[in-house]
Amino acid sequence: MKQEQFYEKVKAIIFGHAVGDAVGGSVQFEEREVRDRFPVTDMTPFYGNHFPKGTWSDDTSMSLCAMDALTKHGLAFREVMANFKKWLFENEFTPTGETFDVGRACFLSIKAASGSSAEGHGRCGESENGNGSLMRIYPFSLYLSCSDFPLDGKIAYIHRASALTHAHPRSCVGCGIYSFVLWELLENPTKQGIKDGLKKAKAYYREEPELIPYRRLFDGEFDLLPRDEIKSSGYVLDTLEAAVWCALTTENFRDCILKAVNLGLDTDSVGAVAGSLAGLLYGFEGIPEDWRNSLLKKEYLEETGEKFCDTMCGPMPREEYQRQKSFALEPDPDFKWQPFDAQDHSWEQDFFLLHEDFPKGARSPLYCNGFPPESWYEIEACPFGGPDEKVVIFEYGQHSVMFSSFGFAFTTYRNYQKFLRSLPGKDEDDRDGFVPLWDYTAIYRIPNFGGRRQTRPDVSASAYSFYEVRDYLVKKLGFKTENVTAWSGDGERKYTMGSSARVAGPRGFKKVSREQL
């Protein structure tokens, strides 16, 4: 696709999204019954004329925050969060110089984030699955559409982008489904393109439990559902369903937006998400000219889109996708286990290991994705396909200024293979920074094993054997004993919960050049 053609598509998404946001803003949170009596027919001022016609809200502001950061810094979530803070606290990226209509989850996540920990503050409770990440995810979807990253890598980044504010797997999956639809529409801007995108999303997430709430979307007759069965609340599922339904059941941009807004309730976000899809369906010229021209800071939107497009059509940064395969690990016959001596086996800072495939310099999934142990699931039942699933146990650890937390987690071999597929595997001898694209939605904390808060993380350590942890999983969740494997491949190894274990790396192993094997 030529750059000029691509920019027209990008512009159509940006303006379609902002127009839907602006049309819906005037009647946000009003019930559907009110809309039925007094339907919206045009873009109007709102809040008693406090905001003029063409004012867009947090949906567009946060999208612009992301777009600006992606343009200037690439996939650097710290910069995205810095822009979110500028929007929330300094009124930047707004149409009127005033920040308004901030969702609770977004506010709490942004407020809690800092320059050194941009990630890890997204709301992760099941009751916090609002549409606050879905409404601003399209810049990330567009940016990744131009990359040659593997699909698993793209989706992992979409999930991380969602988790900046909305970290529950349901919100992340919703953003992933939307991204599949957008990617398909970029190549095939038809209603069939929407359906094809949904099919690809269903195939990709087929083993993901959080796909179940979205199952209606994948019904071949979803577009035949009556209006009364389409909800339009701020719940991520309702917003995505409503936006897709409106796009599938109308024949032009104006009708799509008016249909979305007249569903009532979270009208600006439903309108924005529907507008981004309709923008691709009908193109920039398909957006009513009077609506386009009424948008506040129209020139700013165009300029931001042009710079964003120039970045996407250029070379993509790859420094975050390095994989070290020049060495392997094998048991060290001379190693003697010493609980508090980290010196004789220290070779990496932060680690993640499953058998031979060791991503060089990889930090633990907990550290990289920034999710504190308290945000992970307390497992009461098998979260995977069944007790026959083959699982791997690994350690995690997190340091901060005031506390350290250690414990165990587990995931499936299938998820680990997904992680490996997310790595292009280029420049394997490059020793620059590496951020593993682990899909945290498939990592589960093992309760009652580790996890502590203490002001002096280096003063104590405790050890458990692999067998103790394995037996817990077998007894608690019903996994088969032979299907539970140690992450190091060594069942005799002690899992040590303490700062020395976190700094030292896996004990009892030594690095061996693959050339020597």
N, C-alpha and C positions, 0 to 999 in steps of 0.2 A: 504494500500500500504506500503510495507516495505521501510525502510529508504534508503537502497541501490538503490532500484528501483526509489524512488522519486528523489534521487540525480542525477541519470542519466537523468531524465526529466529536472531537473533544469539546469544541465550542458548543455543539448541540447538547451535550450532556451538562456542561456547566450552566448554560442558560436555561435548559429545561428544568434542571434541579432548582435553580434560583427562582424561576417563575412559579413552579409548583409551591415552593416555600412561601413566596410572597402572596399568592392567591389564597393559600390556606391560612395564612397568619391572621387574617381579619376575623375568623370565626373559630379559632382554636378552642377546643374543649367544650364546644356547644354540642348538645345532644342531637342525634339524628332526627328526632321528631321536630326539632326547631328548624333543621335544614329542609325538612320536607315541607314545612309551612312557609319558610322564607329561604328558598334556594339561592345559592351564590351563582351569579351569572357573569361576574367580571372581577377584575382586580380592583380593590378599593383600599382606602386608608383604614387604620384600625386603632384600637385603644383610644377612642374618642378623638381621632385625628392627631393623636400625639405622634404617631408614625405615619408618614405620608404614603400614598400609593407607591407600590414598588419596593417597599421595605422587606428585606429578607431577614431571617432570624438566625438562631444558633446553628441550624442545619447547614446553611451555606457558610456561615462564619467559620465553623470548625472544619468544613471541607477546604476552605481557603487556607486555613492554618496548615493543614496537611499538605496541600498543594505547594505552598511556599517553601515548606521544609524539604519536601521531596525534590523540588527544583534546585535548591541551593546546596543540599547536603546528602541527597540520596536517601537510602533506607536507614536513616538515623533517628530512632524513636526519641532520643533525648531532645533533638531539635524540634520534633513534632510537639512534644509535651511543652517545650519552652514556648512555642507559639500559642498553644492552648492557654498557658498562663498569661501571655500578653493579651490575649482576647478576653479572658475572664477578669483579670485584675487591672488591666491598663486600657481596655476599650479598643484595642487594635482589631483589625480584620472585621470591623462592623460597618454597616451602611450609614449610620447616623452619629458615630462617635459615642455610642451608648450600648453597653452589653445588657442584654435582657433575655428572658426565656431560657434560663439555664436549668437543665435537668439535674435532679438530685445526685444520681450516680456520677455524672460528669463532673459536677461541682466537687464532690468528695474526693474523687480520684485525682483530679487536677490539683486540688488544694494539698493533698497528701504527698504528691510527687515532688522530687527535688532534682537538682542538676545531676547528682550522682546516682539517683535511683528513679529514672523516668518510668520504668516499668515496674510492675508488681503491686500497683495500687488500684487496679481495676476492680470493680465490685463483682463478687463471684457468687453471691447467694442466688438461689433459684428464684426468689422473689424480686431480684434486681435485673431481670432480663428485659429491660426497656429497649427502645430503638435507638439509643444514643450513639451506638457505634455503627449501626446499619445506615443511619442518616448521613454519615460523613465518610463512608468507606470507599466511595467510588474513586477518589484520587489514587488510593493504593491499588485498586483493581486495574485502573488504567496504566499506572506506572509498571506494574508487573506484567501487563499484557505485552509490553514491548521487550521483555527480557527473554533470554534463552534459558532461564532457570528451569529445572525440572518442575513438573506440576506439583509434586509434594512440597518443594521449596516455596513455590508461590503461595500455596494454601497455608503453609506454616506461617508465612509473613502476614497473610490476611488475618489469621487467628491472632497473631501478636498485635497487629494494628487494632483489632477489635478490643483486645484485652487491656489496652491502655486505659479504657474506661469501663468496659463491660467484659469481664473475664470468664463468665460462666460459659461452658461449652455450647449451650443453646444459642447464645448470642454469636459466638464465633462461627458456628455452623451456619447460622442465618446469613452472616456476612459472606461466608464461602459460597452458599447457594446463589446469592445475589451476584457474586463475582463470576460464577460460571455462566449465568444468564448474560451479563454484560459482555464477557469475552465472546460469546457466541453471536451476540447482536453486532459486535464490531465487524464480524465477517459476514453475517447474514441478517441485515436489519429488517426482519419480517417477524410476524407472530410465530411462524414455525421456528425461527431462531430462538425465541423465548422458550418454546417447548423443548427444543434440542438442548438448550443450556440446562434446563431442569433435568432432562434425562442424564446428562453427563454428571450433574451434581448428585443425583440419586445413585449412579454407579460408583462414584468416588466415595461417598459416605455410606455405602451399603452396610458396613459393619459398625457404624457409629450409632450408639444408642440414641443420641440426641437428634437423629434423623426422624425418629418416630413422630415427634410432634408436628413435623412439617409434611406428613404423609399426604395430606390432601392436595398439596401442590403437584404431586406426581401422578395424580389421578388423571387419566386422559380426558376426563369430562369436567375438570376443575372450572374451566371457563363457562360451564353451563349452570353452575351453582346460582341460585337466586340471590338477589341483593341482601335479603334478610339473613342469609347464612354467612355473610362476609362481615367480619368485625374490623373496626378501625381505631382501636385503642393504641396506646403507646407501647404495648407489649410487642416485642420484636417479631414474634410469629404473626400477630394480627397485621402489623404494618407491612411486612413482606407479602403476605397473602393479598391484602387489599391492593397494594401497588401492582402486583402481577395481574390480578383479576381485572383491574381497571384497564391495564395495557392490552389485555387479551380481548376485552369486550367492547372496545370503542374503535373508531375508524380514523380519528384524527387527534392531534395534540390537544386542542381546546376541549373537546369532549372528554378526553381522558382525565385532564386535570379537574374539570368541573365535576365529573363523576366521583373522583377521588375525594375532593373537598366536601362534596355534599353527602358523603358517608358520615360526616360528623366526627367529634372527639379530637384525636390528634391530627388535625387537618393539615398543618404545615409540614409535618414529617411524612405523612402518607402522600401528600401532594408532591413533596420534594423527591421521594424515592420513585413515585410513579412518573414524575417529570423527567428524571434521568433516563428511564427506560423509553418513555415516549419520545424524548429528544433524539435518541438513536433510531427509533422506529421511523420517524417522520422527517428527521434532519433539521438543521438550523432554520431553514426557510419555512419549515412546517410549523414552527412556533409563531403564534400570532404576532405580527409586527408591533402592534400597540402594546402588547405585554412586554416584549423584548425592550422596547424603547422606554418603558415606564420604570424599569429596574433602576434603583439607585446605584450609583457608581458603576454604570454599565461599562464605561471605558476601562475601569480597574479590573472588572471581570474579564474583559477581552485581553488586556495586557497580561494578566496572571496566567490565563490559558495559553497564550502564545509562548511565554517563557517556559511554562510547564511542558508544552509540546516539543519545544526545541530540545529540552533535556531528555525527554523520552526517546526522541528520534536519534539521539547521539549514542555513544558507547555507554553501556551499563557498567557501573562499578562492580568489581568482582572480589574485592579484598575481603568481604565478609563470607566468602564461600570457599575457603581453602580447606584442603584435607590432607593430613599427613599420613602417608602410608609407607614411609621409608623404614619404619621399624615395627617390630612386633614385640610382644611380651611373652616371656616364658617363666615358669617357676624357677626361683633362685635356690639351688640346693644348699647354699651357704647361709641362707637367711635364718635368723633366730628371732622369734617374736619378742619384742621388748615394748611394753605398753607406752612408755613415756619417752622413748628415744626416737626422734624423727629423723636424725641425721643420716643413719646408715641406709635409709631407703628413700630419701627425698630426691625426687627427680622432676616433678611437675607441680605447679601450683594450681589447685582446683583440678578436678579430673572427672572423667566419665569413661567407663570402660565396659565393653561387652565382648568377651573373647578377644580375638586378634584385632578387630576393627576398632582402632583407637583414634578418634579425631584429635589431632595434635593441639595441645593447649586448651582442650575443651573444658569449659567450666561445667559444673553440675547443672542439670536441667533446671533445678530450683533457682540457682543463681542467675542463669542466663535469662530465664523468663520472668524472674523477679517475684515469684509467687511464694509468700511465706507459708510454712507448713500448715498454719491455721486455716489457710484458704483451700487446702486440698480436702478431698472427700474422706470422711470417716467411713471406712468400708465395713458394711454389715452384711453384704451379700456379694456374690460373684458379679463383678461389673462387666465381664467379657462374655463371650459366646456361651461358655459353659465350663464345667470342671475339666474337660478334656483339653482346654486351651493350654498351650505351652507358655510359661511365664518366666521372667527373669527378675531377680531381686538385685537392687543396687542401693548404694548409700547416697545420702544427700547431706549437705551441710551448708549453712549460711552464716556469715559473719556480719555484724553491724557494729556501730560504735558502742551500743549499750548491751547487746546480747548476742549469743550464738545459739543456733538450733541445729540439732543433728537427728537423724533418724533413718528409717528405711522406706523405700518405695518399691513398686514393682510395675511392670508393664509386660506386654506380649511381644513375642518374637515378630509378629506381624507388624506391630507398631515400630519396633526397632528397624525392621527392613524398610519401612516407610521413611524413617529418619535417614537411613543410608541413601535412599533414592533421592533425597532432597539435596544431596551434595554433588555438584558437578564433578568433583574429583580432579580438578585442574591444579597445576602448580603445586604438586604434592610435596615439594621440598621447601615451599615458602613458609617461613616461620613467623609471619606477621599474625595479627590477631585473628581469632576464629570464633564465630558465634554459632553453636550448633542449632539447627532448626528443629529442635525436638517439638513434637506436638504435645503440649502439656495436657491437652484434653484427654489423653490416654495414659496419663501417669497417675498412679494412685498411691496415696500414703498408707503405710501400714500402721494403724494406731497401736498404742501401748508399747512401742519399741522405740525408745529414744524420744528426742524432742524435749528441750529444756531451755529455760531462760536463766541467765546468770550474769552477774556483772563481771566476773572473771572467768572467761571461757577456757582459760588454759590451766585451771587449777584441778580439774577432775576429768576423768575419762571412764567409760564403762564399755565392756565388750560383750558381744553376743556371738554365738556361733551361727554359721549358716543353717545348721540343722534346727536350732531353736526357732529361727525365723521361718524356715520352710515348714516346720511342723505346725506353727501357728496358722499359716495359710492353708495347710491341708485340713486342719481341724476346724478352722473358722469358716473357710470359704468352700471347702470341698474339692480343692484341686487334687489331682493325683500326684503322689509323691514323686514319681519318676518324671513328671512334667515341670517340676520347679527346679530351676537352675540358678546357681550363683553367678552373679555378673562377672566375676573374675574367672569363672570356669574352675574354681578350686573350692570344693566343699569344705575342706579342712581349715580354710582361712578364717581368722577372727575378724568380725566387723567391729571396728573400734569407734565408739562414739566419743569424740573429743577433738580439740583443735589440732592436735598433732596428726590425727588421721586425715583431717581436711587438707592440711598443708602438704602432707607427705606424699599422698597418692596411694595407690594400692600396694599393700605390703606383701612381701614374699615373692615379688616378681622383679625381673630385670629386663631392661631394654636390650633387644638384639636386632641388629641391622638385618633387614630382609635379605640382603645380599649374602649374609652368613648362614641363612637357613637352608 
